[in-house]
Amino acid sequence: MIQKASARSASDLHWFKSSYSDSSNSNECVEVATAPDAVLVRDSKNFHGPRLALTPAAWTGFVAYAAGS
């Protein structure tokens, strides 16, 4: 999961939802954006709210754990 994005401006980031998100209620999801030095996570209902920033290594570990690997 590598996409070029600037962490300087939220408008430069490409936010996306998982393909596993519940399509019947698209507001109950988190969104993810990648930057060269971080993976950012936010609540899809609160675009301007707080964001969690993870290192790429921490994100990779989380995804592996969440997938049960």
PyMOL Python script that loads the backbone (N, CA, C, O; Angstrom):
from pymol import cmd

cmd.read_pdbstr("""\
ATOM      1  N   MET A   1       0.839  -1.157   0.000  1.00  0.00           N
ATOM      2  CA  MET A   1       0.000   0.000   0.000  1.00  0.00           C
ATOM      3  C   MET A   1       0.892   1.230   0.000  1.00  0.00           C
ATOM      4  O   MET A   1       1.198   1.773   1.061  1.00  0.00           O
ATOM      5  N   ILE A   2       1.305   1.667  -1.159  1.00  0.00           N
ATOM      6  CA  ILE A   2       2.144   2.851  -1.262  1.00  0.00           C
ATOM      7  C   ILE A   2       1.479   3.823  -2.220  1.00  0.00           C
ATOM      8  O   ILE A   2       1.179   3.484  -3.365  1.00  0.00           O
ATOM      9  N   GLN A   3       1.259   5.011  -1.743  1.00  0.00           N
ATOM     10  CA  GLN A   3       0.695   6.075  -2.550  1.00  0.00           C
ATOM     11  C   GLN A   3       1.471   7.333  -2.232  1.00  0.00           C
ATOM     12  O   GLN A   3       1.812   7.578  -1.075  1.00  0.00           O
ATOM     13  N   LYS A   4       1.756   8.137  -3.250  1.00  0.00           N
ATOM     14  CA  LYS A   4       2.454   9.382  -2.991  1.00  0.00           C
ATOM     15  C   LYS A   4       1.466  10.398  -2.447  1.00  0.00           C
ATOM     16  O   LYS A   4       0.425  10.657  -3.051  1.00  0.00           O
ATOM     17  N   ALA A   5       1.801  10.963  -1.313  1.00  0.00           N
ATOM     18  CA  ALA A   5       0.959  11.983  -0.694  1.00  0.00           C
ATOM     19  C   ALA A   5       1.817  12.839   0.208  1.00  0.00           C
ATOM     20  O   ALA A   5       2.841  12.391   0.724  1.00  0.00           O
ATOM     21  N   SER A   6       1.399  14.051   0.391  1.00  0.00           N
ATOM     22  CA  SER A   6       2.100  14.962   1.271  1.00  0.00           C
ATOM     23  C   SER A   6       1.408  14.993   2.620  1.00  0.00           C
ATOM     24  O   SER A   6       0.184  15.102   2.686  1.00  0.00           O
ATOM     25  N   ALA A   7       2.167  14.898   3.685  1.00  0.00           N
ATOM     26  CA  ALA A   7       1.592  14.958   5.018  1.00  0.00           C
ATOM     27  C   ALA A   7       1.366  16.398   5.455  1.00  0.00           C
ATOM     28  O   ALA A   7       0.794  16.634   6.519  1.00  0.00           O
ATOM     29  N   ARG A   8       1.808  17.378   4.643  1.00  0.00           N
ATOM     30  CA  ARG A   8       1.696  18.776   5.025  1.00  0.00           C
ATOM     31  C   ARG A   8       0.267  19.286   5.020  1.00  0.00           C
ATOM     32  O   ARG A   8      -0.096  20.101   5.868  1.00  0.00           O
ATOM     33  N   SER A   9      -0.548  18.828   4.090  1.00  0.00           N
ATOM     34  CA  SER A   9      -1.904  19.345   3.972  1.00  0.00           C
ATOM     35  C   SER A   9      -2.899  18.211   3.849  1.00  0.00           C
ATOM     36  O   SER A   9      -2.688  17.270   3.083  1.00  0.00           O
ATOM     37  N   ALA A  10      -3.990  18.300   4.609  1.00  0.00           N
ATOM     38  CA  ALA A  10      -5.022  17.264   4.549  1.00  0.00           C
ATOM     39  C   ALA A  10      -5.625  17.172   3.160  1.00  0.00           C
ATOM     40  O   ALA A  10      -6.071  16.101   2.751  1.00  0.00           O
ATOM     41  N   SER A  11      -5.646  18.283   2.426  1.00  0.00           N
ATOM     42  CA  SER A  11      -6.225  18.257   1.083  1.00  0.00           C
ATOM     43  C   SER A  11      -5.343  17.503   0.099  1.00  0.00           C
ATOM     44  O   SER A  11      -5.817  17.084  -0.957  1.00  0.00           O
ATOM     45  N   ASP A  12      -4.073  17.325   0.425  1.00  0.00           N
ATOM     46  CA  ASP A  12      -3.155  16.587  -0.443  1.00  0.00           C
ATOM     47  C   ASP A  12      -3.295  15.078  -0.274  1.00  0.00           C
ATOM     48  O   ASP A  12      -2.821  14.312  -1.112  1.00  0.00           O
ATOM     49  N   LEU A  13      -3.938  14.651   0.796  1.00  0.00           N
ATOM     50  CA  LEU A  13      -4.037  13.228   1.098  1.00  0.00           C
ATOM     51  C   LEU A  13      -5.206  12.582   0.364  1.00  0.00           C
ATOM     52  O   LEU A  13      -6.252  13.203   0.174  1.00  0.00           O
ATOM     53  N   HIS A  14      -5.021  11.344  -0.041  1.00  0.00           N
ATOM     54  CA  HIS A  14      -6.093  10.562  -0.659  1.00  0.00           C
ATOM     55  C   HIS A  14      -6.607   9.592   0.392  1.00  0.00           C
ATOM     56  O   HIS A  14      -5.945   8.604   0.709  1.00  0.00           O
ATOM     57  N   TRP A  15      -7.792   9.874   0.934  1.00  0.00           N
ATOM     58  CA  TRP A  15      -8.399   9.036   1.965  1.00  0.00           C
ATOM     59  C   TRP A  15      -9.237   7.959   1.306  1.00  0.00           C
ATOM     60  O   TRP A  15      -9.914   8.217   0.311  1.00  0.00           O
ATOM     61  N   PHE A  16      -9.197   6.757   1.851  1.00  0.00           N
ATOM     62  CA  PHE A  16     -10.017   5.673   1.307  1.00  0.00           C
ATOM     63  C   PHE A  16     -10.499   4.767   2.421  1.00  0.00           C
ATOM     64  O   PHE A  16      -9.913   4.710   3.502  1.00  0.00           O
ATOM     65  N   LYS A  17     -11.584   4.056   2.133  1.00  0.00           N
ATOM     66  CA  LYS A  17     -12.167   3.093   3.073  1.00  0.00           C
ATOM     67  C   LYS A  17     -11.839   1.688   2.606  1.00  0.00           C
ATOM     68  O   LYS A  17     -11.568   1.467   1.426  1.00  0.00           O
ATOM     69  N   SER A  18     -11.863   0.765   3.503  1.00  0.00           N
ATOM     70  CA  SER A  18     -11.643  -0.632   3.172  1.00  0.00           C
ATOM     71  C   SER A  18     -12.747  -1.147   2.265  1.00  0.00           C
ATOM     72  O   SER A  18     -13.897  -0.722   2.378  1.00  0.00           O
ATOM     73  N   SER A  19     -12.407  -2.048   1.378  1.00  0.00           N
ATOM     74  CA  SER A  19     -13.421  -2.690   0.542  1.00  0.00           C
ATOM     75  C   SER A  19     -14.315  -3.595   1.379  1.00  0.00           C
ATOM     76  O   SER A  19     -15.362  -4.040   0.910  1.00  0.00           O
ATOM     77  N   TYR A  20     -13.906  -3.873   2.622  1.00  0.00           N
ATOM     78  CA  TYR A  20     -14.710  -4.690   3.522  1.00  0.00           C
ATOM     79  C   TYR A  20     -15.704  -3.861   4.340  1.00  0.00           C
ATOM     80  O   TYR A  20     -16.447  -4.412   5.153  1.00  0.00           O
ATOM     81  N   SER A  21     -15.721  -2.552   4.132  1.00  0.00           N
ATOM     82  CA  SER A  21     -16.648  -1.696   4.873  1.00  0.00           C
ATOM     83  C   SER A  21     -18.082  -2.077   4.560  1.00  0.00           C
ATOM     84  O   SER A  21     -18.392  -2.522   3.455  1.00  0.00           O
ATOM     85  N   ASP A  22     -18.946  -1.899   5.532  1.00  0.00           N
ATOM     86  CA  ASP A  22     -20.367  -2.200   5.380  1.00  0.00           C
ATOM     87  C   ASP A  22     -20.998  -1.165   4.458  1.00  0.00           C
ATOM     88  O   ASP A  22     -21.151  -0.009   4.851  1.00  0.00           O
ATOM     89  N   SER A  23     -21.363  -1.550   3.257  1.00  0.00           N
ATOM     90  CA  SER A  23     -21.924  -0.615   2.285  1.00  0.00           C
ATOM     91  C   SER A  23     -23.323  -0.147   2.656  1.00  0.00           C
ATOM     92  O   SER A  23     -23.788   0.856   2.116  1.00  0.00           O
ATOM     93  N   SER A  24     -24.013  -0.845   3.565  1.00  0.00           N
ATOM     94  CA  SER A  24     -25.362  -0.422   3.942  1.00  0.00           C
ATOM     95  C   SER A  24     -25.328   0.780   4.880  1.00  0.00           C
ATOM     96  O   SER A  24     -26.335   1.474   5.021  1.00  0.00           O
ATOM     97  N   ASN A  25     -24.197   1.039   5.518  1.00  0.00           N
ATOM     98  CA  ASN A  25     -24.063   2.201   6.389  1.00  0.00           C
ATOM     99  C   ASN A  25     -22.652   2.750   6.228  1.00  0.00           C
ATOM    100  O   ASN A  25     -21.761   2.457   7.025  1.00  0.00           O
ATOM    101  N   SER A  26     -22.468   3.541   5.198  1.00  0.00           N
ATOM    102  CA  SER A  26     -21.125   4.010   4.851  1.00  0.00           C
ATOM    103  C   SER A  26     -20.542   4.993   5.861  1.00  0.00           C
ATOM    104  O   SER A  26     -19.363   5.334   5.760  1.00  0.00           O
ATOM    105  N   ASN A  27     -21.322   5.455   6.823  1.00  0.00           N
ATOM    106  CA  ASN A  27     -20.805   6.403   7.814  1.00  0.00           C
ATOM    107  C   ASN A  27     -20.158   5.725   9.009  1.00  0.00           C
ATOM    108  O   ASN A  27     -19.598   6.413   9.863  1.00  0.00           O
ATOM    109  N   GLU A  28     -20.212   4.429   9.100  1.00  0.00           N
ATOM    110  CA  GLU A  28     -19.604   3.722  10.223  1.00  0.00           C
ATOM    111  C   GLU A  28     -18.328   3.031   9.772  1.00  0.00           C
ATOM    112  O   GLU A  28     -18.278   1.811   9.615  1.00  0.00           O
ATOM    113  N   CYS A  29     -17.321   3.825   9.572  1.00  0.00           N
ATOM    114  CA  CYS A  29     -16.078   3.282   9.046  1.00  0.00           C
ATOM    115  C   CYS A  29     -14.927   4.213   9.412  1.00  0.00           C
ATOM    116  O   CYS A  29     -15.131   5.367   9.789  1.00  0.00           O
ATOM    117  N   VAL A  30     -13.745   3.695   9.295  1.00  0.00           N
ATOM    118  CA  VAL A  30     -12.560   4.538   9.379  1.00  0.00           C
ATOM    119  C   VAL A  30     -12.001   4.685   7.980  1.00  0.00           C
ATOM    120  O   VAL A  30     -12.245   3.852   7.106  1.00  0.00           O
ATOM    121  N   GLU A  31     -11.258   5.739   7.782  1.00  0.00           N
ATOM    122  CA  GLU A  31     -10.600   5.973   6.505  1.00  0.00           C
ATOM    123  C   GLU A  31      -9.096   6.034   6.747  1.00  0.00           C
ATOM    124  O   GLU A  31      -8.641   6.376   7.839  1.00  0.00           O
ATOM    125  N   VAL A  32      -8.341   5.700   5.720  1.00  0.00           N
ATOM    126  CA  VAL A  32      -6.892   5.642   5.808  1.00  0.00           C
ATOM    127  C   VAL A  32      -6.290   6.457   4.674  1.00  0.00           C
ATOM    128  O   VAL A  32      -6.812   6.461   3.559  1.00  0.00           O
ATOM    129  N   ALA A  33      -5.200   7.140   4.958  1.00  0.00           N
ATOM    130  CA  ALA A  33      -4.423   7.838   3.940  1.00  0.00           C
ATOM    131  C   ALA A  33      -2.954   7.523   4.197  1.00  0.00           C
ATOM    132  O   ALA A  33      -2.528   7.384   5.344  1.00  0.00           O
ATOM    133  N   THR A  34      -2.199   7.414   3.134  1.00  0.00           N
ATOM    134  CA  THR A  34      -0.774   7.132   3.299  1.00  0.00           C
ATOM    135  C   THR A  34       0.054   8.340   2.887  1.00  0.00           C
ATOM    136  O   THR A  34      -0.302   9.073   1.964  1.00  0.00           O
ATOM    137  N   ALA A  35       1.144   8.529   3.576  1.00  0.00           N
ATOM    138  CA  ALA A  35       2.143   9.544   3.283  1.00  0.00           C
ATOM    139  C   ALA A  35       3.494   8.844   3.340  1.00  0.00           C
ATOM    140  O   ALA A  35       3.579   7.722   3.840  1.00  0.00           O
ATOM    141  N   PRO A  36       4.532   9.466   2.850  1.00  0.00           N
ATOM    142  CA  PRO A  36       5.830   8.788   2.849  1.00  0.00           C
ATOM    143  C   PRO A  36       6.306   8.330   4.230  1.00  0.00           C
ATOM    144  O   PRO A  36       6.987   7.310   4.343  1.00  0.00           O
ATOM    145  N   ASP A  37       5.951   9.077   5.278  1.00  0.00           N
ATOM    146  CA  ASP A  37       6.476   8.745   6.597  1.00  0.00           C
ATOM    147  C   ASP A  37       5.414   8.316   7.599  1.00  0.00           C
ATOM    148  O   ASP A  37       5.731   8.103   8.769  1.00  0.00           O
ATOM    149  N   ALA A  38       4.140   8.181   7.163  1.00  0.00           N
ATOM    150  CA  ALA A  38       3.079   7.838   8.112  1.00  0.00           C
ATOM    151  C   ALA A  38       1.870   7.258   7.393  1.00  0.00           C
ATOM    152  O   ALA A  38       1.662   7.483   6.201  1.00  0.00           O
ATOM    153  N   VAL A  39       1.089   6.516   8.142  1.00  0.00           N
ATOM    154  CA  VAL A  39      -0.231   6.072   7.704  1.00  0.00           C
ATOM    155  C   VAL A  39      -1.206   6.738   8.665  1.00  0.00           C
ATOM    156  O   VAL A  39      -1.104   6.570   9.881  1.00  0.00           O
ATOM    157  N   LEU A  40      -2.147   7.490   8.117  1.00  0.00           N
ATOM    158  CA  LEU A  40      -3.091   8.249   8.930  1.00  0.00           C
ATOM    159  C   LEU A  40      -4.450   7.568   8.919  1.00  0.00           C
ATOM    160  O   LEU A  40      -4.883   7.035   7.897  1.00  0.00           O
ATOM    161  N   VAL A  41      -5.121   7.591  10.070  1.00  0.00           N
ATOM    162  CA  VAL A  41      -6.429   6.962  10.221  1.00  0.00           C
ATOM    163  C   VAL A  41      -7.371   8.005  10.820  1.00  0.00           C
ATOM    164  O   VAL A  41      -7.000   8.719  11.752  1.00  0.00           O
ATOM    165  N   ARG A  42      -8.606   8.093  10.275  1.00  0.00           N
ATOM    166  CA  ARG A  42      -9.593   9.031  10.808  1.00  0.00           C
ATOM    167  C   ARG A  42     -10.980   8.407  10.791  1.00  0.00           C
ATOM    168  O   ARG A  42     -11.214   7.414  10.102  1.00  0.00           O
ATOM    169  N   ASP A  43     -11.886   8.987  11.544  1.00  0.00           N
ATOM    170  CA  ASP A  43     -13.287   8.593  11.568  1.00  0.00           C
ATOM    171  C   ASP A  43     -13.951   9.155  10.317  1.00  0.00           C
ATOM    172  O   ASP A  43     -13.834  10.350  10.043  1.00  0.00           O
ATOM    173  N   SER A  44     -14.638   8.321   9.562  1.00  0.00           N
ATOM    174  CA  SER A  44     -15.245   8.774   8.307  1.00  0.00           C
ATOM    175  C   SER A  44     -16.349   9.800   8.521  1.00  0.00           C
ATOM    176  O   SER A  44     -16.712  10.518   7.590  1.00  0.00           O
ATOM    177  N   LYS A  45     -16.887   9.879   9.732  1.00  0.00           N
ATOM    178  CA  LYS A  45     -17.948  10.844  10.018  1.00  0.00           C
ATOM    179  C   LYS A  45     -17.400  12.205  10.418  1.00  0.00           C
ATOM    180  O   LYS A  45     -18.151  13.178  10.477  1.00  0.00           O
ATOM    181  N   ASN A  46     -16.110  12.290  10.691  1.00  0.00           N
ATOM    182  CA  ASN A  46     -15.523  13.517  11.220  1.00  0.00           C
ATOM    183  C   ASN A  46     -14.254  13.849  10.437  1.00  0.00           C
ATOM    184  O   ASN A  46     -13.143  13.635  10.923  1.00  0.00           O
ATOM    185  N   PHE A  47     -14.426  14.371   9.226  1.00  0.00           N
ATOM    186  CA  PHE A  47     -13.292  14.637   8.333  1.00  0.00           C
ATOM    187  C   PHE A  47     -12.238  15.552   8.941  1.00  0.00           C
ATOM    188  O   PHE A  47     -11.047  15.389   8.675  1.00  0.00           O
ATOM    189  N   HIS A  48     -12.660  16.501   9.746  1.00  0.00           N
ATOM    190  CA  HIS A  48     -11.729  17.484  10.301  1.00  0.00           C
ATOM    191  C   HIS A  48     -11.343  17.175  11.740  1.00  0.00           C
ATOM    192  O   HIS A  48     -10.671  17.976  12.390  1.00  0.00           O
ATOM    193  N   GLY A  49     -11.761  16.022  12.237  1.00  0.00           N
ATOM    194  CA  GLY A  49     -11.478  15.637  13.618  1.00  0.00           C
ATOM    195  C   GLY A  49     -10.074  15.086  13.769  1.00  0.00           C
ATOM    196  O   GLY A  49      -9.252  15.193  12.859  1.00  0.00           O
ATOM    197  N   PRO A  50      -9.806  14.502  14.914  1.00  0.00           N
ATOM    198  CA  PRO A  50      -8.461  13.975  15.184  1.00  0.00           C
ATOM    199  C   PRO A  50      -8.101  12.829  14.247  1.00  0.00           C
ATOM    200  O   PRO A  50      -8.965  12.119  13.732  1.00  0.00           O
ATOM    201  N   ARG A  51      -6.814  12.678  14.049  1.00  0.00           N
ATOM    202  CA  ARG A  51      -6.280  11.606  13.211  1.00  0.00           C
ATOM    203  C   ARG A  51      -5.208  10.866  13.984  1.00  0.00           C
ATOM    204  O   ARG A  51      -4.448  11.452  14.755  1.00  0.00           O
ATOM    205  N   LEU A  52      -5.167   9.594  13.764  1.00  0.00           N
ATOM    206  CA  LEU A  52      -4.139   8.758  14.356  1.00  0.00           C
ATOM    207  C   LEU A  52      -3.049   8.581  13.304  1.00  0.00           C
ATOM    208  O   LEU A  52      -3.335   8.168  12.180  1.00  0.00           O
ATOM    209  N   ALA A  53      -1.819   8.887  13.653  1.00  0.00           N
ATOM    210  CA  ALA A  53      -0.697   8.730  12.730  1.00  0.00           C
ATOM    211  C   ALA A  53       0.168   7.571  13.215  1.00  0.00           C
ATOM    212  O   ALA A  53       0.607   7.538  14.365  1.00  0.00           O
ATOM    213  N   LEU A  54       0.399   6.632  12.321  1.00  0.00           N
ATOM    214  CA  LEU A  54       1.215   5.460  12.625  1.00  0.00           C
ATOM    215  C   LEU A  54       2.410   5.411  11.682  1.00  0.00           C
ATOM    216  O   LEU A  54       2.335   5.872  10.544  1.00  0.00           O
ATOM    217  N   THR A  55       3.506   4.850  12.165  1.00  0.00           N
ATOM    218  CA  THR A  55       4.624   4.614  11.259  1.00  0.00           C
ATOM    219  C   THR A  55       4.211   3.507  10.292  1.00  0.00           C
ATOM    220  O   THR A  55       3.349   2.694  10.625  1.00  0.00           O
ATOM    221  N   PRO A  56       4.804   3.462   9.113  1.00  0.00           N
ATOM    222  CA  PRO A  56       4.468   2.366   8.190  1.00  0.00           C
ATOM    223  C   PRO A  56       4.679   0.984   8.815  1.00  0.00           C
ATOM    224  O   PRO A  56       3.897   0.067   8.563  1.00  0.00           O
ATOM    225  N   ALA A  57       5.722   0.828   9.623  1.00  0.00           N
ATOM    226  CA  ALA A  57       5.973  -0.469  10.268  1.00  0.00           C
ATOM    227  C   ALA A  57       4.871  -0.812  11.273  1.00  0.00           C
ATOM    228  O   ALA A  57       4.443  -1.963  11.351  1.00  0.00           O
ATOM    229  N   ALA A  58       4.416   0.171  12.035  1.00  0.00           N
ATOM    230  CA  ALA A  58       3.334  -0.076  12.992  1.00  0.00           C
ATOM    231  C   ALA A  58       2.042  -0.432  12.266  1.00  0.00           C
ATOM    232  O   ALA A  58       1.309  -1.316  12.709  1.00  0.00           O
ATOM    233  N   TRP A  59       1.754   0.248  11.151  1.00  0.00           N
ATOM    234  CA  TRP A  59       0.551  -0.055  10.368  1.00  0.00           C
ATOM    235  C   TRP A  59       0.613  -1.478   9.814  1.00  0.00           C
ATOM    236  O   TRP A  59      -0.377  -2.208   9.859  1.00  0.00           O
ATOM    237  N   THR A  60       1.761  -1.865   9.299  1.00  0.00           N
ATOM    238  CA  THR A  60       1.925  -3.221   8.761  1.00  0.00           C
ATOM    239  C   THR A  60       1.692  -4.255   9.855  1.00  0.00           C
ATOM    240  O   THR A  60       1.036  -5.271   9.623  1.00  0.00           O
ATOM    241  N   GLY A  61       2.226  -4.002  11.042  1.00  0.00           N
ATOM    242  CA  GLY A  61       1.996  -4.914  12.164  1.00  0.00           C
ATOM    243  C   GLY A  61       0.533  -4.978  12.564  1.00  0.00           C
ATOM    244  O   GLY A  61       0.022  -6.058  12.860  1.00  0.00           O
ATOM    245  N   PHE A  62      -0.148  -3.840  12.577  1.00  0.00           N
ATOM    246  CA  PHE A  62      -1.565  -3.812  12.919  1.00  0.00           C
ATOM    247  C   PHE A  62      -2.398  -4.592  11.902  1.00  0.00           C
ATOM    248  O   PHE A  62      -3.258  -5.387  12.281  1.00  0.00           O
ATOM    249  N   VAL A  63      -2.146  -4.368  10.625  1.00  0.00           N
ATOM    250  CA  VAL A  63      -2.905  -5.066   9.573  1.00  0.00           C
ATOM    251  C   VAL A  63      -2.693  -6.577   9.680  1.00  0.00           C
ATOM    252  O   VAL A  63      -3.645  -7.348   9.556  1.00  0.00           O
ATOM    253  N   ALA A  64      -1.453  -6.999   9.908  1.00  0.00           N
ATOM    254  CA  ALA A  64      -1.189  -8.428  10.058  1.00  0.00           C
ATOM    255  C   ALA A  64      -1.929  -8.989  11.266  1.00  0.00           C
ATOM    256  O   ALA A  64      -2.489 -10.083  11.192  1.00  0.00           O
ATOM    257  N   TYR A  65      -1.941  -8.262  12.369  1.00  0.00           N
ATOM    258  CA  TYR A  65      -2.641  -8.702  13.578  1.00  0.00           C
ATOM    259  C   TYR A  65      -4.141  -8.760  13.324  1.00  0.00           C
ATOM    260  O   TYR A  65      -4.790  -9.739  13.694  1.00  0.00           O
ATOM    261  N   ALA A  66      -4.703  -7.729  12.699  1.00  0.00           N
ATOM    262  CA  ALA A  66      -6.132  -7.678  12.431  1.00  0.00           C
ATOM    263  C   ALA A  66      -6.570  -8.781  11.479  1.00  0.00           C
ATOM    264  O   ALA A  66      -7.691  -9.282  11.572  1.00  0.00           O
ATOM    265  N   ALA A  67      -5.689  -9.155  10.570  1.00  0.00           N
ATOM    266  CA  ALA A  67      -6.012 -10.218   9.610  1.00  0.00           C
ATOM    267  C   ALA A  67      -5.831 -11.613  10.223  1.00  0.00           C
ATOM    268  O   ALA A  67      -6.203 -12.621   9.621  1.00  0.00           O
ATOM    269  N   GLY A  68      -5.262 -11.652  11.417  1.00  0.00           N
ATOM    270  CA  GLY A  68      -5.060 -12.931  12.083  1.00  0.00           C
ATOM    271  C   GLY A  68      -3.817 -13.667  11.637  1.00  0.00           C
ATOM    272  O   GLY A  68      -3.702 -14.875  11.843  1.00  0.00           O
ATOM    273  N   SER A  69      -2.887 -12.956  11.031  1.00  0.00           N
ATOM    274  CA  SER A  69      -1.642 -13.582  10.542  1.00  0.00           C
ATOM    275  C   SER A  69      -0.592 -13.653  11.623  1.00  0.00           C
ATOM    276  O   SER A  69       0.509 -14.149  11.383  1.00  0.00           O
TER     277      SER A  69
END
""", "prot")
cmd.dss("prot")
cmd.show_as("cartoon", "prot")
cmd.util.cbc("prot")
cmd.orient("prot")
